[in-house]
Amino acid sequence: MDDILNKESPEWAAKKQEIASSLKGKKLIEKDHITETSNNIPNAVLETELHNPYRIIKPGNAITMDFCRDRLNLKVDDDSVITQAGFY
């Protein structure tokens, strides 16, 4: 991510919204499923390209309720399609 952005600034808040919006509806390719051709999958994002820190929330997963405003949370369905993305 852009290290020059102050994480308390309005610019960072807008950047977080842009990141989250750009991921919704895309297929998540997790680290252990990445192959040489993974970059060619349309409408997909590689786990290795995600903003850090991040958390992948799969159906049925229990999650902690701690708030981390700079952590990207991705809710995925059974097909690894991102249904929700946000920073919390």
N, C-alpha and C positions, 0 to 999 in steps of 0.2 A: 504494500500500500504506500501511498504518498507520505513519507516521513515528515515532509515539510508542513503538513496540515496539523494545526494545533487541535488536539482531540476535544477541546472545550469550545471550539469556535463554531459559528453558524455554518462555515464552509465544511467542517467535519460532519456536522449533522446532515447537511445536504448530501455529502458523499456517501454516508451510511445508507440514506434512503435510496440513492442511486444504485448502490451495490445490492441491497435487498431486492429492489424492484427488478433488477436485471436477472436475478436468479430464479424467480418464480416461474414454474412451468417447465424448467429444464431438467433433464435427466442427470442425476449425480453419478459419476463414475468414481467409486471409492478406490483408495490406494491399491488394495489387493486385487482389483479388477482392471487396472490400467494395462493396456497393451500398446504395441507400436502403432496400431490404427485407431486408438481412442480419440485422438485429435480430429479424426475425420467423421465422428459421429455427430449428425446434425442435432442442434438444440441440446447439447450436453455441456456439462462443466466437469472438469477433473478436480478431485478432492485436493490435489497438490496445488491448484490455482486459487484456493479459497483464502479469504482474509483470515489472519490469525489474531486472536484465538477464535475458534469456532467449535460448534457442537452439532452433531447430527442426531436428530430425534426421529427414531423409527416407530412405526405403529406398535403400541403396547409397551414402549420403553418408559420406565420411571425416570423422572429427572428431578434434580434439586431445584429449589425455588430461589436460590441465591440470584441476586441481580448483578450483572456485570455489563455495564452500558456499552462496552466496546467488544463484547463477544457476539459473533455472528451465530445465530441459531437457525438451523435448517430443519424443518419438519418435512419428512419424505413419506410417500405412500409405499405400498408393497412392491411397486415397480421402480422404486428409487427416483421418482419424479418429485421435485421440490414443490410442495403445496403451500408452504409458508416460509418466509425468510424475514428475519428482523434482528435487531441488536438489543439484547436484554440479558 
